[in-house]
Amino acid sequence: MLRFDRFDALTFDCYGTLIDWESGLLAALRPVLDEKDPALAKTLDEKFAAVESSLGKHRRGDGWRLHNELSQTELKELTDVINALAEPISKVAAIVAGK
């Protein structure tokens, strides 16, 4: 059994998991978005590409730099590209539901 008292901190990659989940979900919804709102589909592609590009700067081997290793400028850049993705994602449900 794992003894958690041996560790000062535990982390996991929830950000990468969420981004992969979101892009997978977008791929599943792509046909509906392409039909009902191709401009939104294009915007989502652009915003996901910006997130991937920004994240790519922080790869280390097979993993990622820890958040506490990033400068305030780097954290702000990541925050900005993620926030820019939130608005178009918020429109997907209504488009898919036909509202």
WOCOR-V32227 format. One record per pair of residues at least 4 apart in sequence whose ideal C-beta (glycine too) atoms are under 6 Angstrom apart, sorted by the first residue. I is the first residue (numbers start at 1). J is the second residue. Records with the same first field share a line. If there is no record, write none. Layout:
I: J, J
This chain:
13: 17
23: 48
26: 44
29: 33, 96
30: 34
32: 36, 96
33: 37, 41
34: 38, 41
36: 95
37: 95
40: 91
43: 88
44: 88
47: 84, 85, 88
50: 81
51: 81, 85
54: 77, 78, 81
58: 64, 65
60: 65
65: 69
70: 74, 75
85: 89
91: 95
93: 97
94: 99
